């Protein structure tokens, strides 16, 4: 009988020890979760995403998308009969590095378009604003292009995907850089 009463007293003590160990482990786990959550919160508040108005300012995001869509449609479309019209529009819609980039791209157009009687029509089908601050934006642009060679009565179609950087200056958005994404 003494053995039974010893076991009876030992069991409750073992159960209490297990309970204390379990509660201690649970406290440590919850403390770890709390520390991790606090670190994540701090990272999110200090992250670039916290300053990205594209995630929170629908009106401004829509404004930049609309103006850059118009700019892309304009500067990446031309008619061989009046390439100067496109170049003049580009002077109004481009700034910074984009001016040089466009000049290099358009040099070939200036030469080939009249010879081949080309008409290129670019139509932005969609765009996404990756980042937006007070006066700067980066957009991913998806466009369809229709190239017609009137000298051969041939039309070809292609898709284009590229990124542009833009700056808000003098009350409007202008393209500052064209990124053909490795092409």
FIBAVEX-123976 format. One record per residue: x, y, z of N, C-alpha, C, O, CB in turn; residue in three letters; residue number from 0. Coordinates in steps of 0.2 Angstrom, whole numbers, plus 5000, padded with zeros to 4 digits. Atoms other than C-alpha are relative to their C-alpha. Glycine has a CB too. Layout:
// residues N
ATOM     nx     ny     nz    cax    cay    caz     cx     cy     cz     ox     oy     oz    cbx    cby    cbz   resn   resi
ATOM      X      Y      Z      X      Y      Z      X      Y      Z      X      Y      Z      X      Y      Z    ALA    NUM
...
***
This chain:
// residues 183
ATOM     nx     ny     nz    cax    cay    caz     cx     cy     cz     ox     oy     oz    cbx    cby    cbz   resn   resi
ATOM   5004   4994   5000   5000   5000   5000   5004   5006   5000   5002   5011   4997   4995   5000   5006    UNK      0
ATOM   4996   4994   5000   5014   5012   5003   5002   5002   4993   5003   5008   4992   5006   4999   5005    UNK      1
ATOM   4998   4999   5007   5019   5010   4985   4995   5004   4996   4997   5008   4992   5002   4993   4997    UNK      2
ATOM   5006   4997   5003   5002   5015   4979   5000   5007   5002   4999   5012   4998   4994   4997   5001    UNK      3
ATOM   5000   4993   4997   5002   5031   4990   5006   5004   4997   5005   5010   4996   5000   5000   5007    UNK      4
ATOM   4994   4997   5002   5020   5035   4984   4999   5002   4992   5000   5008   4990   5006   4996   5000    UNK      5
ATOM   5002   4999   5007   5014   5034   4966   4995   5005   4999   4996   5010   4995   4998   4993   4996    UNK      6
ATOM   5005   4995   5000   4999   5044   4969   5002   5007   5001   5000   5012   4998   4995   4999   5005    UNK      7
ATOM   4997   4994   4999   5009   5058   4976   5005   5002   4995   5006   5008   4993   5004   5000   5007    UNK      8
ATOM   4996   4999   5006   5022   5057   4962   4997   5003   4994   4999   5007   4990   5005   4994   4999    UNK      9
ATOM   5003   4999   5006   5010   5058   4948   4998   5008   5000   4999   5011   4995   4994   4996   4999    UNK     10
ATOM   5001   4993   5000   5003   5075   4953   5006   5005   4999   5005   5010   4996   4996   5002   5006    UNK     11
ATOM   4994   4996   5000   5020   5082   4955   5003   5000   4993   5005   5005   4990   5005   4998   5005    UNK     12
ATOM   4998   5000   5006   5025   5076   4938   4995   5004   4995   4998   5007   4990   5000   4992   4997    UNK     13
ATOM   5005   4996   5004   5009   5083   4930   5001   5007   5001   5001   5011   4996   4993   4998   5002    UNK     14
ATOM   4999   4993   4999   5013   5100   4938   5007   5002   4996   5007   5007   4994   5001   5001   5008    UNK     15
ATOM   4994   4999   5004   5031   5099   4931   4999   5001   4993   5001   5006   4989   5005   4995   5002    UNK     16
ATOM   5002   5000   5007   5024   5095   4914   4996   5007   4998   4998   5010   4993   4996   4994   4998    UNK     17
ATOM   5004   4995   5001   5012   5109   4915   5004   5007   5000   5003   5011   4996   4994   5001   5006    UNK     18
ATOM   4996   4994   4999   5025   5122   4921   5005   5000   4993   5006   5006   4990   5004   5000   5006    UNK     19
ATOM   4996   5000   5006   5036   5116   4906   4996   5002   4994   4999   5006   4990   5004   4993   4999    UNK     20
ATOM   5004   4999   5005   5022   5117   4894   4999   5008   5000   4999   5011   4994   4994   4996   5000    UNK     21
ATOM   5002   4992   4999   5017   5135   4900   5006   5004   4998   5006   5009   4995   4997   5001   5007    UNK     22
ATOM   4994   4997   5001   5035   5140   4899   5002   5000   4992   5004   5005   4989   5006   4997   5004    UNK     23
ATOM   4999   5000   5007   5037   5134   4881   4995   5004   4996   4997   5007   4991   5000   4992   4998    UNK     24
ATOM   5005   4996   5003   5021   5142   4876   5001   5007   5001   5000   5011   4996   4993   4998   5003    UNK     25
ATOM   4999   4993   4999   5026   5158   4884   5006   5002   4995   5006   5008   4992   5003   5002   5007    UNK     26
ATOM   4994   4998   5004   5043   5158   4874   4997   5000   4993   5000   5004   4989   5005   4994   5001    UNK     27
ATOM   5002   5000   5007   5034   5153   4858   4996   5007   4998   4997   5010   4993   4995   4994   4998    UNK     28
ATOM   5004   4994   5001   5021   5168   4860   5005   5006   5000   5003   5011   4996   4995   5000   5005    UNK     29
ATOM   4995   4995   5000   5036   5179   4864   5003   5001   4993   5004   5006   4991   5005   5000   5006    UNK     30
ATOM   4997   5000   5007   5044   5174   4848   4996   5003   4995   4998   5006   4990   5003   4993   4998    UNK     31
ATOM   5005   4998   5005   5029   5177   4838   4999   5008   5000   4998   5011   4995   4993   4996   5001    UNK     32
ATOM   5001   4993   4999   5027   5194   4846   5006   5004   4997   5005   5009   4994   4999   5002   5007    UNK     33
ATOM   4994   4996   5002   5045   5199   4842   5000   5000   4992   5002   5005   4989   5006   4996   5003    UNK     34
ATOM   5000   5000   5007   5043   5193   4824   4995   5004   4997   4997   5008   4992   4999   4992   4998    UNK     35
ATOM   5005   4996   5003   5027   5202   4821   5002   5008   5001   5001   5012   4996   4994   4999   5004    UNK     36
ATOM   4997   4993   4999   5035   5218   4828   5005   5002   4995   5005   5007   4992   5003   5001   5007    UNK     37
ATOM   4995   4999   5005   5050   5216   4817   4997   5001   4993   4999   5005   4989   5005   4994   5000    UNK     38
ATOM   5004   5000   5006   5038   5213   4802   4997   5007   4999   4997   5010   4994   4995   4995   4999    UNK     39
ATOM   5003   4993   5000   5028   5229   4806   5005   5005   4999   5003   5010   4995   4996   5001   5007    UNK     40
ATOM   4995   4995   5001   5043   5239   4807   5003   5000   4993   5004   5006   4990   5006   5000   5005    UNK     41
ATOM   4997   5000   5007   5050   5233   4790   4994   5003   4995   4996   5006   4991   5001   4993   4999    UNK     42
ATOM   5005   4998   5005   5033   5236   4782   4999   5008   5000   4998   5011   4995   4993   4997   5002    UNK     43
ATOM   5001   4993   4999   5032   5254   4789   5006   5004   4997   5005   5009   4995   4999   5002   5007    UNK     44
ATOM   4994   4997   5002   5050   5258   4784   5001   4998   4993   5006   5000   4990   5005   4998   5004    UNK     45
ATOM   4999   5002   5007   5048   5249   4767   4998   5005   4995   4995   5009   4996   4997   4993   4999    UNK     46
ATOM   5001   4996   5006   5048   5257   4750   4992   5000   4998   4989   5005   4996   5004   4998   4994    UNK     47
ATOM   5007   5001   5002   5030   5250   4748   4996   5005   5004   4990   5007   5002   4998   4993   5001    UNK     48
ATOM   5004   4995   4996   5024   5262   4762   5000   5007   4997   4995   5011   4998   5003   5001   5007    UNK     49
ATOM   5000   4993   5003   5029   5277   4751   4998   4999   4993   4998   5004   4989   5007   5002   5000    UNK     50
ATOM   5002   5001   5007   5022   5270   4735   4993   5002   4999   4988   4998   5001   5001   4992   4998    UNK     51
ATOM   5006   4997   5000   5007   5280   4731   4996   4996   4995   4990   4996   4994   5000   5007   4997    UNK     52
ATOM   5004   5004   5004   5002   5268   4717   4996   4995   5003   4991   4992   5001   5005   4996   4995    UNK     53
ATOM   5004   5005   4996   4996   5256   4731   4994   5004   5003   4990   5000   5006   5004   4997   5005    UNK     54
ATOM   5005   4996   4996   4985   5270   4739   4996   5006   4996   4991   5007   4998   5003   5002   5006    UNK     55
ATOM   5003   4994   5003   4981   5285   4727   4998   4998   4993   5001   4999   4988   5006   5005   5000    UNK     56
ATOM   5003   5002   5006   4970   5279   4714   4999   5005   4995   5000   5004   4989   4993   4997   5001    UNK     57
ATOM   5001   4994   5005   4967   5296   4706   5007   5002   4997   5007   5002   4991   4997   5006   5004    UNK     58
ATOM   4993   4999   5003   4986   5299   4704   5002   4995   4996   5005   4996   4990   5005   5002   5006    UNK     59
ATOM   4998   5006   5004   4989   5282   4698   4996   5000   4993   4999   4999   4988   4998   4993   5003    UNK     60
ATOM   5004   5000   5006   4975   5284   4685   5003   5006   4995   5003   5005   4989   4993   5001   5001    UNK     61
ATOM   4997   4994   5003   4982   5301   4680   5007   4998   4996   5007   4999   4990   5001   5006   5004    UNK     62
ATOM   4993   5002   5004   5000   5294   4676   4999   4995   4995   5002   4995   4990   5005   4998   5006    UNK     63
ATOM   5001   5005   5005   4993   5279   4667   4997   5003   4994   4999   5002   4988   4995   4995   5003    UNK     64
ATOM   5003   4997   5006   4982   5290   4656   5005   5004   4996   5005   5003   4990   4994   5004   5002    UNK     65
ATOM   4996   4995   5003   4995   5303   4652   5006   4996   4996   5008   4997   4991   5003   5005   5004    UNK     66
ATOM   4994   5004   5003   5009   5290   4649   4997   4995   4994   5001   4994   4989   5003   4995   5005    UNK     67
ATOM   5003   5004   5006   4997   5279   4638   5000   5004   4994   5002   5002   4988   4993   4997   5002    UNK     68
ATOM   5000   4996   5006   4994   5294   4627   5007   5002   4997   5008   5002   4991   4997   5007   5002    UNK     69
ATOM   4993   4999   5003   5013   5298   4626   5002   4994   4996   5005   4995   4991   5004   5002   5006    UNK     70
ATOM   4998   5006   5004   5017   5280   4621   4997   4999   4994   5000   4998   4988   4999   4994   5005    UNK     71
ATOM   5003   5001   5007   5004   5279   4608   5002   5005   4995   5002   5004   4989   4992   5001   5001    UNK     72
ATOM   4998   4994   5004   5010   5296   4601   5007   4999   4998   5008   4999   4991   4999   5006   5003    UNK     73
ATOM   4993   5000   5002   5029   5294   4601   5002   4993   4997   5007   4993   4993   5004   5001   5006    UNK     74
ATOM   4998   5006   5004   5029   5276   4595   4995   4998   4994   4994   4992   4992   4999   4994   5005    UNK     75
ATOM   5004   5000   5006   5017   5279   4581   5003   5005   4995   5004   5010   4997   4992   5000   5001    UNK     76
ATOM   4998   4995   5005   5022   5287   4564   4997   4998   4994   4995   4993   4992   5008   5000   5000    UNK     77
ATOM   5002   5000   5007   5017   5290   4546   5006   5002   4996   5008   5007   4997   4993   5004   4999    UNK     78
ATOM   4994   4998   5004   5031   5290   4533   4999   5006   4997   5004   5010   4996   5001   4994   4995    UNK     79
ATOM   5001   4994   5004   5023   5305   4525   5001   5006   5005   5002   5011   5002   4993   5000   4998    UNK     80
ATOM   4999   4994   4995   5026   5316   4541   5003   4997   5006   5000   4998   5012   4993   5003   5001    UNK     81
ATOM   4996   5003   4994   5039   5308   4553   5002   5006   5004   5003   5005   5010   5006   4996   4998    UNK     82
ATOM   4998   4994   4997   5043   5326   4558   4994   5002   5006   4996   5004   5011   5001   5006   4996    UNK     83
ATOM   5005   4999   4995   5026   5327   4567   5001   4996   5006   5000   4998   5012   4993   4998   4996    UNK     84
ATOM   4999   5005   4994   5030   5312   4578   5006   5003   5004   5006   5003   5010   5001   4993   4997    UNK     85
ATOM   4994   4998   4996   5047   5319   4582   4998   5007   5004   5001   5007   5009   5006   5002   4995    UNK     86
ATOM   5002   4994   4996   5039   5336   4587   4996   4998   5006   4997   5001   5011   4996   5005   4995    UNK     87
ATOM   5004   5002   4994   5027   5327   4598   5005   4997   5005   5004   4998   5011   4995   4995   4998    UNK     88
ATOM   4996   5003   4995   5041   5317   4606   5004   5006   5004   5006   5004   5010   5005   4996   4996    UNK     89
ATOM   4997   4994   4997   5050   5334   4610   4996   5002   5006   4999   5004   5011   5002   5005   4996    UNK     90
ATOM   5004   4998   4995   5035   5338   4621   4998   4995   5005   4997   4996   5011   4993   5002   4997    UNK     91
ATOM   5002   5005   4995   5032   5321   4629   5006   4996   5003   5005   4992   5008   4996   4995   4996    UNK     92
ATOM   4994   5003   4998   5050   5315   4632   5005   5005   5004   5005   5011   5002   5004   4996   4995    UNK     93
ATOM   4995   4996   4996   5064   5322   4644   5005   4995   5002   5004   4989   5002   4997   5004   5006    UNK     94
ATOM   4995   5004   4997   5080   5316   4651   5003   4995   4995   5004   4996   4989   4998   4997   5006    UNK     95
ATOM   4997   5005   5004   5088   5300   4645   4996   4997   4994   4998   4995   4989   5002   4994   5004    UNK     96
ATOM   5005   5002   5005   5072   5296   4635   5001   5003   4993   5000   5001   4988   4993   5000   5002    UNK     97
ATOM   4999   4996   5006   5076   5310   4622   5006   4996   4996   5005   4995   4990   5002   5007   5002    UNK     98
ATOM   4995   5004   5004   5093   5301   4618   4998   4993   4998   4999   4992   4992   5006   5000   5005    UNK     99
ATOM   5002   5007   5002   5086   5284   4618   4995   5000   4994   4996   4996   4989   4996   4996   5006    UNK    100
ATOM   5004   5000   5006   5072   5289   4606   5003   5003   4994   5002   5000   4989   4994   5005   5002    UNK    101
ATOM   4996   4997   5006   5084   5299   4595   5003   4994   4997   5003   4994   4990   5005   5005   5002    UNK    102
ATOM   4997   5005   5003   5093   5283   4592   4995   4995   4997   4997   4993   4991   5004   4996   5006    UNK    103
ATOM   5005   5004   5003   5078   5273   4589   4997   5003   4994   4996   5000   4989   4994   4998   5005    UNK    104
ATOM   5003   4996   5005   5070   5286   4578   5005   5001   4994   5002   5003   4988   4997   5006   5002    UNK    105
ATOM   4995   4999   5006   5086   5288   4567   4998   4995   4995   4999   4997   4989   5007   4999   5002    UNK    106
ATOM   5001   5005   5005   5082   5272   4558   4993   5001   4997   4992   5000   4991   5000   4993   5004    UNK    107
ATOM   5006   4998   5003   5064   5277   4556   5000   5005   4995   4997   5005   4990   4995   5002   5006    UNK    108
ATOM   4999   4994   5005   5069   5293   4548   5002   4998   4994   5000   5001   4988   5004   5005   5003    UNK    109
ATOM   4997   5003   5006   5079   5283   4536   4995   4995   4996   4994   4996   4990   5006   4997   5001    UNK    110
ATOM   5003   5005   5003   5068   5268   4532   4992   5001   4999   4990   4999   4994   5000   4994   5005    UNK    111
ATOM   5007   4999   5001   5050   5274   4534   4998   5003   4993   4994   5001   4990   4997   5005   5006    UNK    112
ATOM   5001   4998   5006   5050   5285   4519   5001   4995   4994   4998   4995   4989   5003   5007   4998    UNK    113
ATOM   4998   5005   5005   5059   5272   4508   4995   4994   5000   4993   4992   4994   5007   4997   5002    UNK    114
ATOM   5005   5006   4999   5047   5258   4514   4993   5002   5000   4988   4998   5000   5002   4995   5005    UNK    115
ATOM   5007   4998   5000   5032   5269   4515   4996   4997   5006   4991   4994   5005   4996   4999   4994    UNK    116
ATOM   5003   5003   4994   5029   5263   4533   4995   5004   5004   4996   5011   5005   5006   4998   5005    UNK    117
ATOM   5004   4997   4995   5015   5267   4545   4999   4996   5006   4997   4990   5005   4993   5002   4996    UNK    118
ATOM   5000   5004   4994   5017   5261   4562   4995   5003   5005   4995   5009   5007   5007   5000   5004    UNK    119
ATOM   5005   4998   4996   5002   5262   4574   5001   4996   5007   5001   4990   5007   4993   4999   4998    UNK    120
ATOM   5000   5003   4993   5005   5258   4593   4994   5002   5004   4992   5008   5004   5007   5002   5003    UNK    121
ATOM   5006   5000   4996   4991   5255   4604   5001   4997   5007   5002   4991   5007   4993   4998   4997    UNK    122
ATOM   4999   5003   4993   4994   5253   4623   4993   4996   5002   4988   4999   5002   5001   5005   5005    UNK    123
ATOM   5006   5004   4998   4982   5239   4628   4999   4999   5008   4994   4998   5010   5001   4993   4997    UNK    124
ATOM   5000   5000   4992   4987   5239   4647   5006   5003   5002   5011   5003   4999   4998   4993   5003    UNK    125
ATOM   4994   4997   4996   4999   5247   4659   4999   4999   5007   4993   4999   5010   5001   5007   4998    UNK    126
ATOM   5000   5000   4993   5003   5245   4677   5005   5005   5003   5011   5005   5001   5002   4992   5002    UNK    127
ATOM   4995   4995   4997   5011   5258   4688   5003   4996   5006   5000   4994   5011   4996   5006   5003    UNK    128
ATOM   4996   5004   4995   5025   5249   4698   5001   5004   5006   5001   5002   5012   5006   4997   4997    UNK    129
ATOM   4999   4995   4994   5029   5264   4709   4998   5007   4998   4999   5009   4992   5008   4999   5001    UNK    130
ATOM   5002   4993   5001   5023   5281   4711   5002   5004   5006   5000   5002   5012   4993   5000   4998    UNK    131
ATOM   4998   4996   4994   5030   5295   4722   4997   5007   4998   4993   5007   4993   5007   5001   5002    UNK    132
ATOM   5003   4993   5001   5025   5314   4722   5001   5002   4992   4997   5004   4989   5003   5005   5004    UNK    133
ATOM   4998   4998   5007   5034   5317   4705   5003   4995   4995   5006   4997   4990   5004   5006   5000    UNK    134
ATOM   4997   5006   5004   5041   5300   4699   4996   4994   4999   4992   4993   5004   5007   4999   5002    UNK    135
ATOM   5004   5007   5001   5033   5284   4692   5004   4996   4996   5008   4998   4991   4993   5002   4997    UNK    136
ATOM   4998   5005   5005   5038   5268   4684   4994   4996   4998   4991   4993   5002   5006   4996   5004    UNK    137
ATOM   5006   5004   5003   5026   5259   4673   5002   4994   4996   5008   4995   4992   4996   5005   4996    UNK    138
ATOM   5000   5005   5005   5025   5243   4664   4995   5000   4995   4989   5001   4996   5000   4992   5004    UNK    139
ATOM   5005   4998   5005   5017   5245   4647   5000   4994   4995   5005   4991   4993   5003   5006   4996    UNK    140
ATOM   5002   5005   5005   5009   5232   4636   4997   5003   4994   4992   5007   4995   4995   4994   5003    UNK    141
ATOM   5002   4997   5006   5006   5237   4618   4999   4996   4994   5003   4991   4993   5004   5006   4998    UNK    142
ATOM   5001   5003   5007   5000   5231   4601   5003   5005   4995   5001   5011   4995   4993   4998   4998    UNK    143
ATOM   4997   4996   5005   5009   5237   4586   4998   4997   4993   4998   4991   4992   5007   5001   5000    UNK    144
ATOM   5002   5002   5007   5002   5237   4568   5005   5004   4995   5005   5010   4995   4993   5002   4998    UNK    145
ATOM   4995   4997   5004   5016   5240   4555   4997   4999   4992   4997   4993   4990   5007   4998   5001    UNK    146
ATOM   5002   5001   5007   5010   5243   4537   5005   5003   4995   5007   5009   4996   4993   5004   4999    UNK    147
ATOM   4996   4997   5005   5021   5245   4522   4996   5001   4994   4994   4996   4991   5006   4994   4998    UNK    148
ATOM   5005   4998   5006   5011   5254   4509   5003   4998   4993   5000   4998   4989   4998   5007   5001    UNK    149
ATOM   4997   5001   5006   5024   5251   4496   4999   4992   4997   4999   4991   4992   5008   5001   5000    UNK    150
ATOM   5001   5007   5001   5021   5232   4497   4993   4998   5002   4991   4992   5001   5005   4995   5003    UNK    151
ATOM   5007   5001   4997   5003   5233   4504   5000   4994   5005   4996   4989   5004   4996   4998   4994    UNK    152
ATOM   4999   5005   4994   5009   5222   4519   4999   5003   5006   5001   5008   5008   5007   4996   4999    UNK    153
ATOM   5001   4998   4994   5003   5223   4536   5003   4995   5005   5001   4989   5004   4993   5002   5002    UNK    154
ATOM   4998   5005   4995   5011   5214   4551   4998   5003   5007   4998   5009   5008   5008   4999   5000    UNK    155
ATOM   5003   4998   4994   5006   5214   4569   5005   4997   5005   5008   4992   5004   4993   4997   5002    UNK    156
ATOM   4996   5003   4995   5017   5212   4585   4998   5003   5007   4994   5008   5007   5007   5002   4998    UNK    157
ATOM   5001   4998   4993   5016   5214   4604   5006   5003   5002   5012   5001   5001   4997   4995   5004    UNK    158
ATOM   4994   4997   4997   5028   5225   4614   4998   5000   5008   4993   5002   5010   5001   5007   4997    UNK    159
ATOM   5000   4999   4992   5031   5225   4633   5007   5004   5002   5012   5001   5000   5000   4993   5003    UNK    160
ATOM   4994   4996   4998   5043   5238   4640   4998   5004   5006   4992   5004   5008   5002   5004   4995    UNK    161
ATOM   5001   4996   4995   5045   5249   4655   5002   5007   4999   5006   5008   4995   5003   4997   5007    UNK    162
ATOM   4998   4993   5001   5046   5268   4656   5000   5003   5007   4996   5001   5012   4995   5004   4996    UNK    163
ATOM   5000   4995   4994   5051   5280   4670   4997   5006   4998   4998   5008   4992   5007   5000   5003    UNK    164
ATOM   5003   4993   5001   5041   5296   4671   5001   5005   5005   5002   5003   5011   4993   4999   4998    UNK    165
ATOM   5000   4994   4995   5042   5313   4679   4995   5004   4999   4993   5006   4994   5007   5003   5000    UNK    166
ATOM   5005   4995   5001   5029   5325   4683   5003   5007   5000   5006   5009   5005   4994   4999   5006    UNK    167
ATOM   4997   4993   5001   5034   5342   4677   4996   5005   4996   4993   5002   4992   5007   4999   4997    UNK    168
ATOM   5004   4995   5003   5025   5358   4672   4993   4997   4999   4990   4998   4994   5003   5001   4993    UNK    169
ATOM   5007   5002   5000   5008   5350   4676   4999   4993   4996   4993   4992   4996   4996   5005   4998    UNK    170
ATOM   5002   5006   5003   5010   5334   4666   5006   4995   5000   5012   4997   5002   4999   5002   4992    UNK    171
ATOM   4995   5006   5000   5019   5317   4665   5004   5000   4994   5001   5000   4988   4997   4994   5002    UNK    172
ATOM   4996   5001   5006   5034   5315   4653   5004   4994   5002   5006   4992   5007   5004   5006   4999    UNK    173
ATOM   4996   5006   4999   5044   5299   4650   5007   5002   5000   5009   5006   4996   4999   4996   4993    UNK    174
ATOM   4993   4999   4999   5062   5300   4656   5004   4995   4998   5010   4996   4997   5001   5002   5007    UNK    175
ATOM   4996   5006   5002   5068   5283   4652   4996   4994   4997   4990   4993   4999   5004   4997   5006    UNK    176
ATOM   5003   5005   5003   5063   5269   4641   5004   4993   5001   5010   4993   4999   4999   5001   4992    UNK    177
ATOM   4996   5006   4998   5068   5251   4647   4996   4995   4996   4991   4992   4997   4999   4999   5007    UNK    178
ATOM   5003   5005   5004   5065   5238   4633   5001   4993   5003   5000   4988   5000   5004   5000   4993    UNK    179
ATOM   4999   5007   4997   5068   5224   4646   5004   4995   4997   5003   4989   4997   4993   4997   5001    UNK    180
ATOM   4994   5005   5003   5084   5217   4639   5000   4999   4993   5004   4995   4990   4999   4994   5004    UNK    181
ATOM   5000   5001   5007   5079   5218   4621   5005   5004   4997   5005   5004   4991   4993   5001   4997    UNK    182
***
